[in-house]
Every structure is written in structure tokens, then in C-alpha cells.
């Protein structure tokens, strides 16, 4: 499976997609998480590849500070619920290539994604 979870309004996501040549034409299934929200089943599949919901959770989200989450001890179930509740909590983009997952926009992650696509 070749799939990407992203936000079409996020310039970082679109830039990574352009750099890595990710599109429907290259065999990817694209899911804009704003217009087609992530399901619990999809999130469970991502967790299986990533190892935890926490690794999929973005602490950069504005709502993270707004809701005072940095002062709380969150559980795996909390991370899952927040990601399902609002797309801003998913670290983006999330790219799945078979049994590999690439999460977020860190340079080393984008470089590993590009290598895997070669």
C-alpha cells in the first residue's frame, strides 16, 4: 500500500509531496484529513506501524497549548482520542509504504522517505 495522510492547506505537506513525487499518478492513495477525517481503524493501522499513538501526535499544534495538554500526563488512549477529535493533532504528513511508515516533516524523515521511494 502506498498512502499519504496530509492537509492540502499545509504548505509543508504539499512541498514534501512535490519533492518526493507523491501523487495519484505515482500510485499513491491521497487522503486530505480535513475533508476526509481519519477513522479509528486507520489510526490503529498507523499505530501498528509506528509503535505508539504518541509518535503520531503533534505537540506543535496550537490546540496543544490552548487545551493545556503540556501540563497533563497523557495516556496512549488520550493521544488516540485527541488525534481522532481534531486533525491538527496528527503529525503530518504520514506516509505509508507497505510495512514502513514515515511521520512528520523533519529533514531526516523526509530524506528517509525519498530514499525509500527510489
Secondary structure, 3 states (H helix, E strand, C coil): CEEEEECCCCHHHHHHHHHCCCCHHHCCEEEECCCCCCCHHHHHHHHHHHCCCHHHECCCCHHHHHCCHHHCCCCHHHHHHHHHHCHHHECCCEEEECCEEEECCCHHHHHHHHHHHC
